[in-house]
Amino acid sequence: MKIDKVAGGHVPQSSLNQASNKPLETPTRPATVEPQVNVNTAAIEQAQKDLSTLADVDMAKVEAIRSALHRGELNLDMKALSQAVMMFHTGRE
């Protein structure tokens, strides 16, 4: 079956020259200027060194609070805690 008409009219046949020896040109981008940042690297390195010596969590404080909760010396308001957690995690501090 030969189809020579397309809805909307006749489509002329074109010949494509696919044997092109012309190399593809890549577009050149303008040189980007890197922003100049004045950073006190010595202060940053010292802060990182100081932070690396600290514990991530003060386990003594955690254990003291846990013991106080267990002994009933501290009351835990679950509603206030859950609201604080939700505010923290939704970014509405």
VMD Tcl script that builds the backbone (N, CA, C; Angstrom):
set m [mol new atoms 279]
animate dup $m
set s [atomselect $m all]
$s set {name element resname resid chain x y z} {
  {N N MET 1 A 0.842 -1.157 0.000}
  {CA C MET 1 A 0.000 0.000 0.000}
  {C C MET 1 A 0.897 1.233 0.000}
  {N N LYS 2 A 0.602 2.180 -0.840}
  {CA C LYS 2 A 1.393 3.383 -0.960}
  {C C LYS 2 A 0.593 4.542 -0.389}
  {N N ILE 3 A 1.233 5.283 0.530}
  {CA C ILE 3 A 0.587 6.449 1.121}
  {C C ILE 3 A 1.327 7.677 0.611}
  {N N ASP 4 A 0.651 8.535 -0.116}
  {CA C ASP 4 A 1.304 9.721 -0.622}
  {C C ASP 4 A 0.597 11.005 -0.207}
  {N N LYS 5 A -0.399 10.894 0.619}
  {CA C LYS 5 A -1.084 12.082 1.114}
  {C C LYS 5 A -1.161 12.007 2.631}
  {N N VAL 6 A -1.050 13.160 3.245}
  {CA C VAL 6 A -1.157 13.267 4.686}
  {C C VAL 6 A -2.318 14.193 4.968}
  {N N ALA 7 A -3.023 13.954 6.041}
  {CA C ALA 7 A -4.157 14.811 6.378}
  {C C ALA 7 A -3.706 16.262 6.372}
  {N N GLY 8 A -4.411 17.084 5.653}
  {CA C GLY 8 A -4.068 18.488 5.587}
  {C C GLY 8 A -3.370 18.860 4.291}
  {N N GLY 9 A -3.112 17.930 3.439}
  {CA C GLY 9 A -2.520 18.298 2.156}
  {C C GLY 9 A -1.320 17.442 1.800}
  {N N HIS 10 A -0.706 17.792 0.713}
  {CA C HIS 10 A 0.435 17.048 0.198}
  {C C HIS 10 A 1.718 17.526 0.865}
  {N N VAL 11 A 2.561 16.611 1.249}
  {CA C VAL 11 A 3.854 16.933 1.845}
  {C C VAL 11 A 4.904 16.717 0.778}
  {N N PRO 12 A 5.629 17.772 0.379}
  {CA C PRO 12 A 6.630 17.592 -0.671}
  {C C PRO 12 A 7.797 16.755 -0.167}
  {N N GLN 13 A 8.324 15.964 -1.060}
  {CA C GLN 13 A 9.454 15.110 -0.722}
  {C C GLN 13 A 10.717 15.949 -0.821}
  {N N SER 14 A 11.582 15.822 0.160}
  {CA C SER 14 A 12.825 16.582 0.136}
  {C C SER 14 A 13.987 15.611 0.106}
  {N N SER 15 A 15.069 16.068 -0.462}
  {CA C SER 15 A 16.263 15.230 -0.471}
  {C C SER 15 A 17.203 15.782 0.586}
  {N N LEU 16 A 17.671 14.909 1.439}
  {CA C LEU 16 A 18.575 15.309 2.506}
  {C C LEU 16 A 19.995 14.961 2.106}
  {N N ASN 17 A 20.874 15.894 2.262}
  {CA C ASN 17 A 22.280 15.641 1.994}
  {C C ASN 17 A 22.905 15.176 3.301}
  {N N GLN 18 A 23.014 13.862 3.441}
  {CA C GLN 18 A 23.508 13.319 4.687}
  {C C GLN 18 A 25.009 13.133 4.687}
  {N N ALA 19 A 25.652 13.268 3.571}
  {CA C ALA 19 A 27.094 13.097 3.506}
  {C C ALA 19 A 27.747 14.457 3.646}
  {N N SER 20 A 27.818 14.968 4.843}
  {CA C SER 20 A 28.402 16.274 5.085}
  {C C SER 20 A 29.782 16.078 5.683}
  {N N ASN 21 A 30.756 16.673 5.057}
  {CA C ASN 21 A 32.120 16.578 5.564}
  {C C ASN 21 A 32.463 17.727 6.502}
  {N N LYS 22 A 31.549 18.629 6.691}
  {CA C LYS 22 A 31.773 19.779 7.543}
  {C C LYS 22 A 31.748 19.342 9.012}
  {N N PRO 23 A 32.812 19.627 9.768}
  {CA C PRO 23 A 32.820 19.227 11.187}
  {C C PRO 23 A 31.803 20.041 11.969}
  {N N LEU 24 A 31.263 19.403 12.981}
  {CA C LEU 24 A 30.287 20.081 13.839}
  {C C LEU 24 A 30.993 21.134 14.673}
  {N N GLU 25 A 30.380 22.286 14.752}
  {CA C GLU 25 A 30.946 23.353 15.551}
  {C C GLU 25 A 30.302 23.335 16.926}
  {N N THR 26 A 31.124 23.352 17.943}
  {CA C THR 26 A 30.589 23.391 19.299}
  {C C THR 26 A 30.512 24.847 19.723}
  {N N PRO 27 A 29.406 25.228 20.297}
  {CA C PRO 27 A 29.274 26.630 20.715}
  {C C PRO 27 A 30.264 26.939 21.834}
  {N N THR 28 A 30.852 28.078 21.763}
  {CA C THR 28 A 31.799 28.476 22.805}
  {C C THR 28 A 31.056 29.259 23.869}
  {N N ARG 29 A 31.398 28.980 25.083}
  {CA C ARG 29 A 30.779 29.671 26.209}
  {C C ARG 29 A 31.709 30.785 26.672}
  {N N PRO 30 A 31.142 31.886 27.081}
  {CA C PRO 30 A 32.014 32.939 27.609}
  {C C PRO 30 A 32.662 32.478 28.907}
  {N N ALA 31 A 33.870 32.905 29.118}
  {CA C ALA 31 A 34.591 32.519 30.333}
  {C C ALA 31 A 33.840 33.029 31.557}
  {N N THR 32 A 33.677 32.156 32.529}
  {CA C THR 32 A 32.981 32.563 33.746}
  {C C THR 32 A 34.003 33.083 34.741}
  {N N VAL 33 A 33.615 34.080 35.454}
  {CA C VAL 33 A 34.493 34.664 36.447}
  {C C VAL 33 A 34.146 34.043 37.788}
  {N N GLU 34 A 35.144 33.459 38.404}
  {CA C GLU 34 A 34.928 32.843 39.713}
  {C C GLU 34 A 34.842 33.946 40.764}
  {N N PRO 35 A 33.869 33.845 41.673}
  {CA C PRO 35 A 33.761 34.863 42.712}
  {C C PRO 35 A 34.956 34.784 43.666}
  {N N GLN 36 A 35.410 35.907 44.089}
  {CA C GLN 36 A 36.515 35.976 45.035}
  {C C GLN 36 A 35.949 35.892 46.449}
  {N N VAL 37 A 36.442 34.926 47.208}
  {CA C VAL 37 A 35.972 34.741 48.573}
  {C C VAL 37 A 37.175 34.876 49.498}
  {N N ASN 38 A 37.064 35.758 50.448}
  {CA C ASN 38 A 38.129 35.938 51.414}
  {C C ASN 38 A 37.794 35.083 52.632}
  {N N VAL 39 A 38.496 33.981 52.774}
  {CA C VAL 39 A 38.195 33.028 53.840}
  {C C VAL 39 A 39.406 32.922 54.757}
  {N N ASN 40 A 39.130 32.972 56.033}
  {CA C ASN 40 A 40.185 32.782 57.014}
  {C C ASN 40 A 40.305 31.280 57.261}
  {N N THR 41 A 41.128 30.627 56.458}
  {CA C THR 41 A 41.220 29.171 56.539}
  {C C THR 41 A 41.831 28.710 57.852}
  {N N ALA 42 A 42.691 29.513 58.442}
  {CA C ALA 42 A 43.288 29.119 59.721}
  {C C ALA 42 A 42.217 29.021 60.799}
  {N N ALA 43 A 41.286 29.967 60.815}
  {CA C ALA 43 A 40.209 29.944 61.811}
  {C C ALA 43 A 39.286 28.756 61.578}
  {N N ILE 44 A 39.015 28.461 60.310}
  {CA C ILE 44 A 38.145 27.317 59.993}
  {C C ILE 44 A 38.813 26.010 60.401}
  {N N GLU 45 A 40.096 25.876 60.094}
  {CA C GLU 45 A 40.818 24.655 60.480}
  {C C GLU 45 A 40.857 24.483 61.985}
  {N N GLN 46 A 41.070 25.584 62.727}
  {CA C GLN 46 A 41.088 25.505 64.190}
  {C C GLN 46 A 39.716 25.120 64.728}
  {N N ALA 47 A 38.653 25.687 64.160}
  {CA C ALA 47 A 37.299 25.346 64.599}
  {C C ALA 47 A 36.992 23.882 64.328}
  {N N GLN 48 A 37.415 23.379 63.147}
  {CA C GLN 48 A 37.185 21.972 62.838}
  {C C GLN 48 A 37.961 21.070 63.793}
  {N N LYS 49 A 39.177 21.464 64.155}
  {CA C LYS 49 A 39.976 20.671 65.099}
  {C C LYS 49 A 39.293 20.645 66.464}
  {N N ASP 50 A 38.799 21.831 66.903}
  {CA C ASP 50 A 38.113 21.904 68.197}
  {C C ASP 50 A 36.839 21.068 68.195}
  {N N LEU 51 A 36.081 21.129 67.104}
  {CA C LEU 51 A 34.841 20.354 67.018}
  {C C LEU 51 A 35.106 18.854 66.997}
  {N N SER 52 A 36.202 18.448 66.385}
  {CA C SER 52 A 36.481 17.010 66.294}
  {C C SER 52 A 36.793 16.399 67.654}
  {N N THR 53 A 37.225 17.226 68.623}
  {CA C THR 53 A 37.531 16.696 69.952}
  {C C THR 53 A 36.282 16.572 70.820}
  {N N LEU 54 A 35.205 17.240 70.415}
  {CA C LEU 54 A 33.970 17.192 71.206}
  {C C LEU 54 A 33.157 15.948 70.864}
  {N N ALA 55 A 32.433 15.454 71.837}
  {CA C ALA 55 A 31.533 14.329 71.597}
  {C C ALA 55 A 30.288 14.842 70.873}
  {N N ASP 56 A 29.702 13.976 70.038}
  {CA C ASP 56 A 28.485 14.362 69.324}
  {C C ASP 56 A 27.322 14.573 70.284}
  {N N VAL 57 A 27.255 13.737 71.323}
  {CA C VAL 57 A 26.158 13.802 72.302}
  {C C VAL 57 A 26.776 13.714 73.689}
  {N N ASP 58 A 26.316 14.570 74.577}
  {CA C ASP 58 A 26.779 14.538 75.962}
  {C C ASP 58 A 26.035 13.412 76.674}
  {N N MET 59 A 26.620 12.232 76.672}
  {CA C MET 59 A 25.945 11.045 77.206}
  {C C MET 59 A 25.722 11.143 78.716}
  {N N ALA 60 A 26.561 11.867 79.420}
  {CA C ALA 60 A 26.359 12.029 80.867}
  {C C ALA 60 A 25.072 12.813 81.115}
  {N N LYS 61 A 24.847 13.849 80.329}
  {CA C LYS 61 A 23.622 14.644 80.475}
  {C C LYS 61 A 22.400 13.820 80.085}
  {N N VAL 62 A 22.522 13.033 79.029}
  {CA C VAL 62 A 21.412 12.175 78.598}
  {C C VAL 62 A 21.062 11.194 79.698}
  {N N GLU 63 A 22.067 10.591 80.298}
  {CA C GLU 63 A 21.817 9.610 81.362}
  {C C GLU 63 A 21.212 10.279 82.591}
  {N N ALA 64 A 21.642 11.498 82.928}
  {CA C ALA 64 A 21.078 12.210 84.081}
  {C C ALA 64 A 19.610 12.517 83.856}
  {N N ILE 65 A 19.266 12.946 82.659}
  {CA C ILE 65 A 17.858 13.239 82.350}
  {C C ILE 65 A 17.038 11.959 82.351}
  {N N ARG 66 A 17.596 10.898 81.783}
  {CA C ARG 66 A 16.886 9.616 81.765}
  {C C ARG 66 A 16.614 9.127 83.185}
  {N N SER 67 A 17.608 9.253 84.059}
  {CA C SER 67 A 17.432 8.824 85.448}
  {C C SER 67 A 16.388 9.676 86.163}
  {N N ALA 68 A 16.434 10.993 85.921}
  {CA C ALA 68 A 15.457 11.878 86.564}
  {C C ALA 68 A 14.048 11.559 86.092}
  {N N LEU 69 A 13.875 11.263 84.816}
  {CA C LEU 69 A 12.559 10.854 84.301}
  {C C LEU 69 A 12.107 9.560 84.969}
  {N N HIS 70 A 13.028 8.616 85.089}
  {CA C HIS 70 A 12.691 7.311 85.679}
  {C C HIS 70 A 12.304 7.448 87.160}
  {N N ARG 71 A 12.984 8.324 87.866}
  {CA C ARG 71 A 12.679 8.518 89.287}
  {C C ARG 71 A 11.452 9.404 89.495}
  {N N GLY 72 A 10.934 9.994 88.429}
  {CA C GLY 72 A 9.757 10.845 88.549}
  {C C GLY 72 A 10.080 12.274 88.945}
  {N N GLU 73 A 11.342 12.646 88.895}
  {CA C GLU 73 A 11.737 13.999 89.265}
  {C C GLU 73 A 11.476 14.996 88.136}
  {N N LEU 74 A 11.320 14.491 86.957}
  {CA C LEU 74 A 11.047 15.332 85.793}
  {C C LEU 74 A 9.751 14.865 85.161}
  {N N ASN 75 A 8.881 15.802 84.858}
  {CA C ASN 75 A 7.657 15.444 84.160}
  {C C ASN 75 A 7.875 15.656 82.667}
  {N N LEU 76 A 7.349 14.771 81.873}
  {CA C LEU 76 A 7.489 14.875 80.427}
  {C C LEU 76 A 6.123 15.165 79.831}
  {N N ASP 77 A 5.973 16.335 79.247}
  {CA C ASP 77 A 4.734 16.723 78.591}
  {C C ASP 77 A 4.819 16.251 77.144}
  {N N MET 78 A 4.209 15.113 76.857}
  {CA C MET 78 A 4.308 14.510 75.531}
  {C C MET 78 A 3.708 15.414 74.453}
  {N N LYS 79 A 2.640 16.142 74.792}
  {CA C LYS 79 A 2.021 17.022 73.813}
  {C C LYS 79 A 2.971 18.158 73.435}
  {N N ALA 80 A 3.606 18.766 74.432}
  {CA C ALA 80 A 4.556 19.851 74.165}
  {C C ALA 80 A 5.763 19.328 73.394}
  {N N LEU 81 A 6.216 18.133 73.754}
  {CA C LEU 81 A 7.353 17.537 73.053}
  {C C LEU 81 A 7.022 17.263 71.592}
  {N N SER 82 A 5.848 16.695 71.355}
  {CA C SER 82 A 5.473 16.386 69.977}
  {C C SER 82 A 5.284 17.653 69.155}
  {N N GLN 83 A 4.751 18.704 69.757}
  {CA C GLN 83 A 4.608 19.972 69.043}
  {C C GLN 83 A 5.977 20.572 68.716}
  {N N ALA 84 A 6.905 20.470 69.652}
  {CA C ALA 84 A 8.249 21.001 69.415}
  {C C ALA 84 A 8.948 20.232 68.304}
  {N N VAL 85 A 8.780 18.914 68.288}
  {CA C VAL 85 A 9.392 18.098 67.233}
  {C C VAL 85 A 8.789 18.458 65.878}
  {N N MET 86 A 7.484 18.606 65.816}
  {CA C MET 86 A 6.828 18.969 64.554}
  {C C MET 86 A 7.262 20.352 64.078}
  {N N MET 87 A 7.361 21.305 64.986}
  {CA C MET 87 A 7.796 22.652 64.617}
  {C C MET 87 A 9.225 22.615 64.087}
  {N N PHE 88 A 10.078 21.827 64.711}
  {CA C PHE 88 A 11.461 21.720 64.272}
  {C C PHE 88 A 11.566 21.114 62.880}
  {N N HIS 89 A 10.835 20.023 62.642}
  {CA C HIS 89 A 10.948 19.316 61.377}
  {C C HIS 89 A 10.161 19.968 60.230}
  {N N THR 90 A 9.261 20.877 60.542}
  {CA C THR 90 A 8.551 21.579 59.462}
  {C C THR 90 A 9.142 22.960 59.236}
  {N N GLY 91 A 10.174 23.315 59.961}
  {CA C GLY 91 A 10.858 24.584 59.762}
  {C C GLY 91 A 10.151 25.777 60.343}
  {N N ARG 92 A 9.238 25.562 61.254}
  {CA C ARG 92 A 8.513 26.680 61.887}
  {C C ARG 92 A 8.958 26.832 63.324}
  {N N GLU 93 A 10.227 27.062 63.520}
  {CA C GLU 93 A 10.762 27.178 64.872}
  {C C GLU 93 A 10.395 28.470 65.512}
}
mol reanalyze $m
mol bondsrecalc $m
mol representation Tube
mol addrep $m
